[in-house]
């Protein structure tokens, strides 16, 4: 783990539940998976070619930071998100605090033809083998053997998405060989969201990649191979444009699409479409990737 900052009580509870599942063997299958993954990078490229913003839309029944629960069929939700232009789908498989399940992910992956991300709190290698997906989330803050988990995920055919929150975690992710990096705007110590987090962390990604052994660093990915994903706090087209201008190649959006509280629009197709069509009026992909 990269940070000694105390975590918010709900996050502590989530991690305790994950550790209990791992200790009980609930996250294990008899043999490592061999996944034939759909390419996330190809999906992103196609989305941009079509003139849309790459969005990973999240099937999230509930969470500790949202009000209410959506009990819709997960496959139908995913299909509606894809109809709205989602580049990929994220599915929560954590059962206790997010209402997710491996079965929900299986249903979603069978129903759609876009890449599917498994979002959970994975603490050990065996937990990778619960269910097939195209991408798998690894949270840098919660694991000590990040490089081993990244390697184990790739051996199984997964595309690992490593989540970070600050520059130190970003450095850890790059040193582990991660090329898909999500910057979470939510501080897990306070559960507060600040879009400025991505703006402050993202510029360092490609600079840190350029560190080599002669300067005391370890071998890291080529800067051009790093894909940055902005996570949390994105609820309006203006937020989309802000994150894209800050260097986001894609965005992961959950609550703003699901609308758990019912205060906005519960139409996930329309909610997805208004974000993927929030094409920035001035910035281009070329200018975004320059650092």
Backbone bond lengths (Angstrom), bond angles and torsions (degrees), N, CA, C in turn:
res aa  C-N    CA-C-N  psi(-1)  N-CA   C-N-CA  omega(-1)  CA-C   N-CA-C  phi
1 X - - - 1.464 - - 1.531 109.56 -
2 X 1.318 115.61 144.78 1.449 119.29 -172.48 1.518 114.11 -98.72
3 X 1.318 118.11 -12.09 1.459 119.62 -175.80 1.516 111.00 -132.07
4 X 1.345 114.77 137.46 1.450 119.17 177.68 1.510 112.61 -95.20
5 X 1.350 117.63 3.38 1.447 121.44 179.64 1.521 110.32 -63.96
6 X 1.315 116.32 134.93 1.460 120.56 -179.23 1.521 110.23 -64.02
7 X 1.297 116.16 137.27 1.450 121.69 -178.74 1.522 110.63 -85.39
8 X 1.322 115.43 154.99 1.459 120.48 175.64 1.528 109.47 -62.11
9 X 1.338 118.52 146.74 1.469 121.19 -178.21 1.524 114.65 -50.87
10 X 1.348 120.36 -43.50 1.471 117.96 178.46 1.526 112.85 -60.75
11 X 1.333 116.99 -35.92 1.458 120.33 179.69 1.525 110.11 -70.23
12 X 1.319 116.41 -39.48 1.464 119.64 175.78 1.529 110.28 -59.45
13 X 1.322 116.87 -40.80 1.457 121.01 179.84 1.528 111.11 -65.85
14 X 1.328 116.40 -40.27 1.464 120.93 178.38 1.520 110.71 -61.94
15 X 1.328 116.90 -44.73 1.460 120.78 -179.42 1.523 111.34 -67.14
16 X 1.323 116.86 -38.30 1.465 120.15 177.92 1.525 110.49 -62.38
17 X 1.327 116.39 -40.56 1.464 120.08 178.73 1.525 110.64 -66.15
18 X 1.341 116.47 -39.69 1.466 120.07 178.71 1.518 111.11 -64.54
19 X 1.328 116.41 -40.81 1.466 120.43 179.00 1.527 110.85 -65.59
20 X 1.333 116.78 -38.11 1.465 120.33 178.41 1.524 111.05 -65.13
21 X 1.335 117.02 -41.99 1.459 119.89 178.54 1.526 110.81 -62.66
22 X 1.342 115.47 -42.56 1.458 119.22 -179.90 1.526 111.05 -64.31
23 X 1.339 116.14 -43.07 1.466 120.13 -178.43 1.526 111.56 -65.50
24 X 1.332 115.63 -32.47 1.461 120.05 -179.08 1.522 112.62 -84.16
25 X 1.312 116.42 -3.98 1.455 119.90 -179.89 1.509 113.94 77.64
26 X 1.333 118.20 14.31 1.453 121.33 -177.65 1.522 112.40 -71.78
27 X 1.325 117.29 -19.06 1.460 120.59 -177.90 1.521 112.08 -101.40
28 X 1.327 117.89 24.16 1.458 119.16 -173.78 1.530 112.16 -122.18
29 X 1.295 114.99 142.82 1.449 122.30 169.43 1.516 107.07 -120.01
30 X 1.321 117.10 169.09 1.456 120.04 -169.19 1.531 113.73 -70.76
31 X 1.313 117.40 -30.19 1.466 119.45 -176.40 1.528 109.56 -135.35
32 X 1.337 117.50 151.42 1.463 119.97 176.48 1.524 111.04 -60.34
33 X 1.307 116.16 144.94 1.454 121.13 178.80 1.524 110.89 -72.15
34 X 1.315 115.35 157.49 1.461 122.46 173.39 1.522 106.34 -130.23
35 X 1.331 115.82 96.22 1.459 121.94 -168.26 1.529 110.96 -95.93
36 X 1.311 115.37 133.48 1.468 121.63 170.91 1.527 106.57 -96.48
37 X 1.326 115.60 89.71 1.464 120.66 -168.57 1.529 112.73 -83.51
38 X 1.323 114.57 144.80 1.453 121.59 170.80 1.524 108.27 -79.70
39 X 1.310 117.49 135.14 1.460 121.43 -173.77 1.525 112.09 -72.47
40 X 1.328 115.50 119.55 1.458 120.37 176.31 1.523 110.99 -70.00
41 X 1.330 117.19 -40.89 1.466 120.06 -178.46 1.519 111.28 -63.90
42 X 1.337 117.39 -38.37 1.464 119.72 176.79 1.526 110.28 -64.43
43 X 1.322 116.70 -38.55 1.463 120.45 179.67 1.525 111.15 -65.89
44 X 1.332 115.91 -40.05 1.473 119.88 177.52 1.525 110.40 -63.41
45 X 1.324 116.17 -46.03 1.464 120.27 -179.57 1.525 111.62 -60.44
46 X 1.338 116.62 -41.34 1.458 120.01 179.54 1.519 111.35 -66.15
47 X 1.335 116.48 -39.30 1.465 120.22 178.68 1.525 111.25 -61.41
48 X 1.315 116.04 -45.83 1.463 119.34 -179.78 1.521 110.94 -67.45
49 X 1.320 116.73 -36.34 1.456 119.84 177.03 1.524 110.93 -61.89
50 X 1.329 115.55 -31.87 1.464 120.82 178.81 1.528 112.46 -81.80
51 X 1.337 116.86 -0.75 1.456 120.35 177.23 1.510 114.86 82.21
52 X 1.337 116.51 21.96 1.450 120.50 179.89 1.531 110.50 -116.34
53 X 1.316 116.62 165.64 1.452 122.93 177.70 1.527 108.75 -88.67
54 X 1.329 118.68 128.99 1.464 120.09 178.22 1.529 111.69 -68.61
55 X 1.317 116.48 117.78 1.457 122.52 -179.69 1.524 109.48 -125.62
56 X 1.340 115.55 129.92 1.458 121.61 169.13 1.521 105.74 -93.13
57 X 1.324 116.43 109.78 1.464 121.25 -178.55 1.526 108.91 -90.67
58 X 1.329 115.92 135.56 1.459 120.36 -170.30 1.526 113.39 -106.94
59 X 1.334 114.46 127.11 1.464 121.40 171.59 1.525 106.56 -85.57
60 X 1.322 115.22 101.53 1.469 121.50 -174.11 1.525 108.33 -131.92
61 X 1.332 118.62 97.99 1.471 120.36 -177.13 1.522 113.49 -56.05
62 X 1.348 116.24 -40.71 1.460 120.59 178.64 1.520 107.89 -161.89
63 X 1.326 116.75 178.55 1.465 121.11 176.05 1.525 108.50 -166.11
64 X 1.334 117.61 164.90 1.470 119.75 178.66 1.524 113.72 -65.63
65 X 1.332 117.88 -14.00 1.463 120.38 -176.52 1.522 112.90 -109.75
66 X 1.338 117.56 9.72 1.458 120.32 178.65 1.522 110.29 -125.32
67 X 1.325 114.84 158.75 1.461 121.05 176.78 1.522 109.50 -98.01
68 X 1.306 116.15 137.11 1.453 120.19 174.83 1.520 113.50 83.46
69 X 1.320 114.05 174.38 1.462 122.47 -178.97 1.517 109.33 -138.80
70 X 1.334 115.87 140.26 1.457 120.45 172.57 1.518 108.11 -105.17
71 X 1.315 115.87 126.68 1.456 120.95 -176.53 1.525 111.64 -108.88
72 X 1.327 116.68 21.49 1.460 121.36 178.27 1.526 110.49 -63.58
73 X 1.309 115.90 157.34 1.452 121.26 174.84 1.534 108.77 -61.69
74 X 1.340 118.88 125.25 1.461 120.44 -175.24 1.523 113.41 -62.33
75 X 1.325 117.65 -36.18 1.458 120.02 179.17 1.527 110.96 -66.25
76 X 1.323 116.71 -40.22 1.463 119.88 178.65 1.525 110.97 -66.27
77 X 1.339 116.90 -39.41 1.461 119.87 175.93 1.525 110.69 -60.39
78 X 1.325 116.51 -45.98 1.463 120.61 -178.90 1.525 111.29 -62.41
79 X 1.320 116.35 -42.38 1.467 119.80 178.49 1.523 110.58 -62.21
80 X 1.329 116.73 -38.33 1.466 120.22 178.90 1.525 110.94 -67.01
81 X 1.330 117.08 -37.37 1.457 120.60 177.61 1.524 111.42 -65.96
82 X 1.320 116.47 -41.72 1.466 120.20 177.90 1.530 109.79 -64.82
83 X 1.324 117.07 -37.88 1.463 120.33 176.56 1.519 111.15 -61.50
84 X 1.338 116.34 -29.25 1.456 120.98 177.48 1.514 113.88 -82.93
85 X 1.335 116.93 -2.69 1.460 120.28 175.40 1.513 115.71 106.92
86 X 1.334 119.06 11.32 1.463 120.91 -179.52 1.524 110.68 -60.79
87 X 1.319 115.45 136.32 1.458 121.86 178.03 1.522 111.20 -76.54
88 X 1.312 116.53 -34.94 1.458 123.54 -179.64 1.519 108.31 -151.31
89 X 1.334 115.25 167.47 1.461 121.42 179.22 1.519 108.69 -121.98
90 X 1.326 116.04 135.72 1.464 122.16 172.89 1.526 108.03 -105.62
91 X 1.332 115.90 136.10 1.464 120.33 -179.83 1.518 109.23 -127.42
92 X 1.322 116.68 124.80 1.463 121.78 174.17 1.522 109.23 -72.59
93 X 1.335 116.24 130.76 1.464 119.47 173.92 1.523 111.47 -112.47
94 X 1.330 117.86 1.44 1.461 122.02 177.08 1.527 108.43 -75.54
95 X 1.346 118.52 121.35 1.470 120.28 -170.98 1.517 115.92 -85.34
96 X 1.321 117.77 -35.67 1.460 120.76 -166.84 1.517 113.23 -75.96
97 X 1.331 117.42 -42.11 1.461 121.21 -172.96 1.531 113.58 -108.72
98 X 1.349 116.38 -15.78 1.466 119.43 -176.79 1.526 112.80 -121.28
99 X 1.318 117.21 -2.74 1.459 119.96 178.31 1.513 114.25 68.12
100 X 1.334 116.76 21.36 1.453 120.00 -178.29 1.512 112.44 -94.60
101 X 1.346 115.69 176.60 1.455 120.57 178.66 1.521 110.08 -165.26
102 X 1.330 117.31 153.79 1.464 119.72 173.37 1.521 112.32 -59.14
103 X 1.336 117.61 -35.24 1.459 120.56 179.46 1.526 111.30 -61.94
104 X 1.328 115.91 -38.41 1.469 119.29 178.07 1.523 110.26 -62.13
105 X 1.322 116.91 -40.52 1.461 120.16 178.96 1.523 110.90 -65.21
106 X 1.334 116.36 -42.71 1.469 119.43 178.49 1.521 110.78 -58.99
107 X 1.329 116.02 -44.37 1.461 120.20 -179.75 1.524 110.92 -61.88
108 X 1.331 116.37 -42.57 1.456 120.73 -178.69 1.527 110.75 -65.16
109 X 1.322 116.18 -45.48 1.472 119.37 -176.42 1.525 111.17 -66.19
110 X 1.312 117.66 -30.03 1.460 120.84 176.07 1.527 111.65 -73.89
111 X 1.334 116.05 -27.33 1.461 120.18 -172.87 1.528 113.59 -86.88
112 X 1.338 118.06 -26.06 1.461 121.21 -175.59 1.525 110.17 -119.87
113 X 1.341 115.61 162.45 1.455 119.97 -179.96 1.528 112.55 -112.17
114 X 1.336 116.90 11.79 1.464 121.30 177.05 1.530 108.52 -96.44
115 X 1.340 117.83 164.37 1.469 119.85 177.46 1.529 111.29 -61.11
116 X 1.341 115.12 145.93 1.461 121.43 -179.60 1.525 108.89 -122.76
117 X 1.328 115.20 128.54 1.465 123.21 178.72 1.523 109.93 -97.34
118 X 1.317 116.38 130.83 1.459 120.72 170.96 1.526 108.21 -89.56
119 X 1.324 116.07 119.93 1.459 121.07 -179.94 1.522 109.21 -110.53
120 X 1.321 115.71 115.64 1.455 121.65 -178.33 1.525 107.36 -157.54
121 X 1.304 115.69 -177.10 1.464 121.66 -179.27 1.525 107.38 -109.77
122 X 1.321 115.61 84.87 1.458 122.67 -173.66 1.522 109.22 -88.90
123 X 1.324 115.51 122.67 1.461 121.24 -175.36 1.527 112.72 -111.77
124 X 1.329 117.90 -16.44 1.456 120.49 -177.54 1.526 110.01 -147.93
125 X 1.323 115.41 161.77 1.463 121.41 -174.00 1.516 112.77 -59.24
126 X 1.336 117.34 -41.31 1.463 120.39 -176.89 1.525 112.32 -58.69
127 X 1.329 116.86 -28.06 1.464 120.27 -178.77 1.525 112.75 -69.57
128 X 1.339 116.62 -14.02 1.456 119.80 176.42 1.523 112.04 -68.40
129 X 1.330 116.76 -22.24 1.455 121.40 -169.94 1.519 114.42 -93.15
130 X 1.321 117.10 13.02 1.465 120.72 -177.88 1.525 111.90 -69.03
131 X 1.335 116.50 -42.49 1.457 119.62 -173.17 1.525 109.16 -159.94
132 X 1.325 116.26 148.29 1.462 120.79 178.15 1.523 110.76 -75.94
133 X 1.324 115.18 140.67 1.455 122.79 171.93 1.525 106.25 -151.40
134 X 1.314 116.73 176.94 1.461 119.58 179.70 1.526 111.13 -93.44
135 X 1.316 115.46 -36.93 1.451 122.10 174.82 1.521 108.60 -123.82
136 X 1.329 116.09 156.23 1.459 120.51 176.76 1.522 108.70 -137.46
137 X 1.331 115.72 136.28 1.461 121.07 -178.70 1.524 110.86 -85.34
138 X 1.327 115.66 131.77 1.457 122.92 172.14 1.524 107.30 -124.91
139 X 1.321 117.20 124.02 1.467 121.40 -176.02 1.521 108.98 -97.72
140 X 1.325 116.09 113.57 1.465 121.30 -173.03 1.521 112.17 -56.11
141 X 1.300 116.66 -35.47 1.461 120.71 -174.63 1.531 113.02 -66.24
142 X 1.326 116.67 -23.20 1.457 120.06 -169.67 1.521 114.79 -102.79
143 X 1.319 118.15 -1.78 1.468 119.48 -176.70 1.532 110.30 -129.04
144 X 1.335 114.79 147.16 1.461 120.66 178.03 1.519 112.08 -95.09
145 X 1.322 117.31 -22.38 1.460 121.78 -175.95 1.519 110.63 -112.89
146 X 1.325 116.38 53.73 1.454 120.89 -173.49 1.521 111.86 -59.20
147 X 1.338 117.04 -42.79 1.460 119.16 -178.75 1.525 111.28 -61.51
148 X 1.322 117.02 -37.60 1.466 120.63 179.26 1.523 110.89 -68.36
149 X 1.330 117.11 -40.43 1.457 120.07 179.70 1.527 111.51 -68.13
150 X 1.333 116.84 -39.61 1.462 120.04 176.70 1.525 109.78 -60.61
151 X 1.330 116.28 -45.87 1.452 120.10 178.81 1.514 112.65 -63.71
152 X 1.335 116.75 -42.26 1.460 120.74 -179.98 1.527 111.08 -64.70
153 X 1.320 116.66 -37.78 1.460 120.02 177.94 1.523 110.82 -63.80
154 X 1.326 116.50 -44.45 1.465 119.70 -179.84 1.528 111.79 -66.80
155 X 1.308 117.17 -35.79 1.465 119.90 177.77 1.515 111.72 -60.15
156 X 1.323 116.66 -30.05 1.461 121.61 -179.84 1.526 112.17 -86.48
157 X 1.320 117.49 -6.29 1.457 121.18 -179.55 1.510 114.80 98.94
158 X 1.338 117.68 -3.62 1.457 121.10 177.39 1.531 111.11 -70.39
159 X 1.325 115.46 155.22 1.464 122.16 167.20 1.530 106.20 -102.02
160 X 1.337 118.78 105.55 1.466 120.01 -176.01 1.526 112.00 -75.89
161 X 1.321 114.92 130.16 1.467 122.61 172.84 1.518 106.78 -106.27
162 X 1.327 116.47 113.70 1.463 121.05 -176.72 1.519 109.05 -97.91
163 X 1.340 115.20 123.06 1.463 121.19 -178.54 1.519 111.29 -93.57
164 X 1.342 115.75 134.28 1.461 122.25 178.16 1.524 108.88 -131.84
165 X 1.326 114.85 166.06 1.463 119.53 177.99 1.525 112.71 -129.02
166 X 1.339 117.24 -20.11 1.459 119.47 -179.52 1.524 109.78 -142.46
167 X 1.333 115.20 -179.57 1.460 119.44 -174.34 1.524 111.87 -67.72
168 X 1.326 118.26 -36.18 1.467 120.38 179.19 1.530 110.58 -63.09
169 X 1.326 116.84 -44.23 1.459 119.87 177.92 1.518 111.15 -65.90
170 X 1.324 116.79 -35.20 1.458 120.81 175.68 1.529 110.69 -60.45
171 X 1.332 116.40 -45.00 1.460 120.36 178.08 1.522 110.98 -61.05
172 X 1.331 116.73 -41.07 1.464 120.54 177.73 1.527 111.00 -61.63
173 X 1.323 115.98 -42.15 1.463 120.18 -179.17 1.523 111.39 -63.37
174 X 1.320 115.76 -43.67 1.460 119.47 -179.72 1.524 111.31 -67.49
175 X 1.319 116.42 -39.08 1.457 119.96 178.24 1.527 111.31 -65.97
176 X 1.317 116.75 -26.10 1.462 121.34 176.48 1.524 112.00 -80.72
177 X 1.336 116.36 -3.91 1.457 120.80 178.31 1.507 114.77 89.21
178 X 1.322 117.76 12.95 1.463 120.37 -178.99 1.521 110.98 -68.17
179 X 1.318 116.26 138.26 1.463 121.17 175.36 1.529 111.75 -117.21
180 X 1.337 117.68 -19.03 1.458 122.29 171.08 1.523 107.07 -103.99
181 X 1.317 116.50 112.86 1.460 120.66 -174.35 1.521 109.71 -125.69
182 X 1.337 114.98 124.29 1.447 120.81 175.57 1.515 109.86 -101.76
183 X 1.314 116.60 130.97 1.458 121.71 176.70 1.522 107.62 -103.42
184 X 1.341 115.68 112.86 1.454 121.05 -176.65 1.529 110.04 -85.53
185 X 1.307 116.09 119.34 1.463 120.76 178.65 1.523 112.49 -74.86
186 X 1.321 116.73 -7.81 1.465 120.50 179.45 1.523 109.69 -93.00
187 X 1.327 116.29 126.46 1.460 122.91 175.25 1.524 108.29 -80.91
188 X 1.325 116.95 114.37 1.458 120.19 -176.31 1.519 113.02 -73.60
189 X 1.320 117.64 -6.65 1.459 120.30 174.86 1.528 111.11 -81.82
190 X 1.331 116.29 -32.42 1.462 120.61 -177.30 1.524 113.02 -121.79
191 X 1.334 116.25 -10.98 1.461 123.31 -175.94 1.524 112.07 63.49
192 X 1.320 116.42 22.24 1.458 121.43 176.63 1.526 109.47 -91.00
193 X 1.334 115.73 147.79 1.459 121.64 -177.98 1.522 109.80 -111.66
194 X 1.329 115.54 134.60 1.458 121.74 178.09 1.526 108.07 -143.83
195 X 1.328 117.15 111.96 1.455 119.99 179.75 1.522 112.23 -63.06
196 X 1.316 116.39 -17.11 1.452 120.06 176.59 1.521 112.31 -65.75
197 X 1.329 117.63 -18.03 1.462 120.33 178.00 1.521 110.62 -60.53
198 X 1.324 116.75 -49.98 1.460 119.10 178.50 1.524 110.24 -61.40
199 X 1.306 116.62 -41.91 1.468 120.30 -178.02 1.522 112.13 -62.55
200 X 1.337 116.73 -30.42 1.465 119.51 -178.73 1.528 112.57 -87.45
201 X 1.338 117.30 -29.23 1.462 120.79 -175.96 1.530 112.12 -89.31
202 X 1.318 117.30 -41.99 1.463 121.43 -172.34 1.523 114.72 -55.67
203 X 1.345 119.77 -41.05 1.466 118.63 -177.19 1.521 114.29 -60.79
204 X 1.323 117.39 -20.50 1.465 120.34 -177.30 1.528 112.66 -83.59
205 X 1.327 117.74 -13.56 1.466 119.96 -172.28 1.514 112.16 -59.18
206 X 1.306 116.67 -55.31 1.457 118.61 -175.37 1.526 111.84 -75.38
207 X 1.337 117.65 -25.96 1.462 119.84 175.65 1.529 110.27 -67.88
208 X 1.330 116.23 -42.83 1.458 119.82 178.92 1.526 111.39 -65.30
209 X 1.327 116.37 -30.86 1.461 119.33 177.63 1.522 111.78 -61.62
210 X 1.309 116.49 -28.49 1.461 120.09 -174.33 1.525 112.83 -80.25
211 X 1.331 116.81 -7.61 1.457 119.10 175.23 1.525 109.36 -66.19
212 X 1.319 116.69 134.92 1.457 119.16 178.30 1.515 109.84 -124.49
213 X 1.294 116.20 178.82 1.453 120.67 -175.28 1.522 112.10 -61.79
214 X 1.321 116.70 -31.12 1.468 119.13 -178.16 1.515 112.29 -67.76
215 X 1.334 116.20 -22.05 1.466 119.63 179.26 1.514 111.92 -99.82
216 X 1.330 115.78 11.50 1.456 119.31 177.22 1.507 114.10 93.83
217 X 1.333 117.77 -1.91 1.452 120.42 179.17 1.515 111.13 -92.52
218 X 1.317 116.17 179.40 1.452 121.33 176.08 1.516 108.46 -108.92
219 X 1.308 116.13 166.86 1.453 120.29 -178.25 1.521 110.09 -63.63
220 X 1.312 116.15 129.98 1.452 121.70 -176.59 1.518 109.69 -129.00
221 X 1.316 118.62 167.85 1.464 120.58 -178.49 1.515 112.09 -62.12
222 X 1.317 115.76 156.99 1.456 121.18 172.47 1.532 108.16 -63.46
223 X 1.330 117.91 137.88 1.473 119.47 -177.69 1.519 113.69 -54.59
224 X 1.339 116.67 -35.10 1.460 119.73 -177.99 1.523 112.79 -72.46
225 X 1.332 116.41 -12.86 1.470 120.37 -178.17 1.523 113.00 -92.40
226 X 1.335 117.35 -3.43 1.458 120.88 -176.66 1.535 110.28 -89.60
227 X 1.322 115.40 128.10 1.459 122.50 176.70 1.522 108.27 -112.28
228 X 1.340 116.43 125.56 1.461 122.05 -176.49 1.523 111.00 -104.81
229 X 1.326 115.09 132.50 1.457 121.70 -178.62 1.523 108.80 -122.18
230 X 1.305 117.40 124.66 1.461 122.45 177.24 1.519 109.10 -86.30
231 X 1.342 116.20 130.11 1.460 121.63 -176.52 1.535 110.40 -123.26
232 X 1.317 116.58 142.05 1.472 125.35 171.27 1.529 112.52 75.73
233 X 1.321 114.49 140.97 1.453 121.70 172.31 1.516 115.28 82.04
234 X 1.319 117.41 6.23 1.468 120.71 -177.87 1.522 107.71 -97.25
235 X 1.309 116.50 110.42 1.463 119.77 -173.97 1.517 114.22 -129.32
236 X 1.317 118.28 -13.02 1.457 121.03 -175.82 1.526 109.86 -137.28
237 X 1.336 117.01 159.22 1.461 119.55 176.85 1.532 113.44 -54.98
238 X 1.323 116.71 -33.22 1.465 119.23 178.11 1.526 111.39 -65.27
239 X 1.341 116.74 -34.02 1.469 120.52 176.32 1.527 110.27 -67.21
240 X 1.317 115.59 -39.94 1.466 120.31 177.80 1.518 109.90 -58.74
241 X 1.316 116.24 -49.45 1.466 119.84 -178.68 1.521 111.19 -63.87
242 X 1.319 116.23 -38.01 1.463 119.62 179.22 1.524 111.06 -62.41
243 X 1.316 117.41 -44.85 1.459 120.83 -179.45 1.532 111.37 -69.10
244 X 1.301 117.18 -37.53 1.459 120.03 178.23 1.529 110.86 -65.83
245 X 1.309 116.36 -41.07 1.462 119.37 177.78 1.517 111.90 -65.23
246 X 1.332 116.86 -25.97 1.466 121.59 178.95 1.530 112.41 -84.25
247 X 1.343 117.52 -4.01 1.452 119.96 175.02 1.510 116.00 115.29
248 X 1.323 118.67 8.19 1.466 120.46 -178.81 1.520 110.45 -73.45
249 X 1.330 115.60 126.28 1.461 120.83 174.90 1.523 110.85 -81.72
250 X 1.321 116.55 -24.96 1.460 122.25 178.67 1.519 108.30 -155.77
251 X 1.334 115.81 169.36 1.458 120.80 -178.92 1.519 109.45 -133.40
252 X 1.326 116.22 144.33 1.460 121.23 174.68 1.523 107.74 -110.15
253 X 1.338 116.17 121.34 1.464 121.10 -174.24 1.525 109.21 -130.06
254 X 1.328 116.09 129.26 1.445 120.90 179.41 1.508 113.30 -117.15
255 X 1.338 116.75 -75.85 1.464 121.11 -170.71 1.523 113.36 -61.25
256 X 1.327 117.97 -37.32 1.463 120.00 -178.43 1.518 111.92 -65.76
257 X 1.320 117.05 -24.65 1.465 120.90 177.02 1.523 110.76 -88.77
258 X 1.329 116.46 -41.47 1.466 120.60 -179.13 1.529 112.36 -73.27
259 X 1.349 117.68 -33.13 1.464 123.28 -179.04 1.528 111.16 52.39
260 X 1.332 115.64 63.16 1.454 120.62 -177.15 1.523 113.93 -60.57
261 X 1.326 115.49 -37.87 1.461 118.24 -172.93 1.503 114.75 -78.71
262 X 1.324 116.92 -14.63 1.458 119.79 178.72 1.510 113.98 77.71
263 X 1.346 117.94 9.88 1.461 120.07 -178.97 1.525 111.83 -80.47
264 X 1.350 116.40 -20.61 1.444 120.13 -178.57 1.521 110.92 -115.68
265 X 1.334 115.77 -136.81 1.452 121.55 -177.80 1.522 109.01 -98.84
266 X 1.338 117.23 124.92 1.454 121.11 -179.43 1.523 112.33 -88.13
267 X 1.325 117.40 3.69 1.462 122.46 178.76 1.525 108.39 -80.16
268 X 1.340 116.85 102.05 1.455 119.56 -174.17 1.531 111.61 -68.34
269 X 1.320 118.06 -27.88 1.463 119.92 176.47 1.518 110.45 -64.53
270 X 1.332 116.18 -48.61 1.465 119.99 179.54 1.517 111.14 -66.11
271 X 1.334 116.92 -39.64 1.458 120.13 -179.86 1.528 111.71 -64.25
272 X 1.328 115.97 -37.89 1.464 119.80 176.97 1.517 110.62 -68.55
273 X 1.314 116.58 -45.01 1.461 120.99 -175.35 1.530 112.17 -61.56
274 X 1.327 117.18 -38.97 1.467 118.27 -177.24 1.521 112.11 -67.72
275 X 1.340 116.78 -21.19 1.464 119.78 177.23 1.522 111.68 -88.31
276 X 1.321 117.25 -42.83 1.471 118.82 -178.37 1.519 111.62 -70.06
277 X 1.327 116.40 -21.10 1.461 119.47 178.70 1.523 112.79 -95.53
278 X 1.324 116.72 9.05 1.466 120.82 179.64 1.525 110.04 -84.66
279 X 1.323 115.99 54.87 1.462 120.70 -177.85 1.518 109.26 -66.62
280 X 1.331 115.45 131.58 1.455 119.81 -176.71 1.516 110.79 -67.17
281 X 1.329 117.51 139.52 1.457 120.69 -174.46 1.522 114.19 -76.54
282 X 1.340 117.89 -19.28 1.461 118.84 -174.13 1.514 113.16 -122.98
283 X 1.345 117.53 -48.16 1.468 120.45 -175.97 1.517 110.17 -69.52
284 X 1.335 115.97 152.26 1.457 122.52 175.71 1.508 108.42 -125.30
285 X 1.310 114.74 167.65 1.456 118.93 178.64 1.519 110.11 -57.44
286 X 1.331 116.98 -40.00 1.456 120.43 -177.26 1.523 111.28 -63.86
287 X 1.356 116.50 -45.21 1.462 117.89 -178.34 1.505 111.60 -71.50
288 X 1.351 118.36 -30.56 1.447 120.84 179.65 1.509 111.64 -64.96
289 X 1.323 117.44 -35.55 1.450 120.22 -172.84 1.518 112.41 -86.12
290 X 1.298 118.04 -2.62 1.458 120.26 177.23 1.521 109.66 -84.18
291 X 1.339 118.17 130.40 1.456 122.09 178.60 1.496 109.45 -133.23
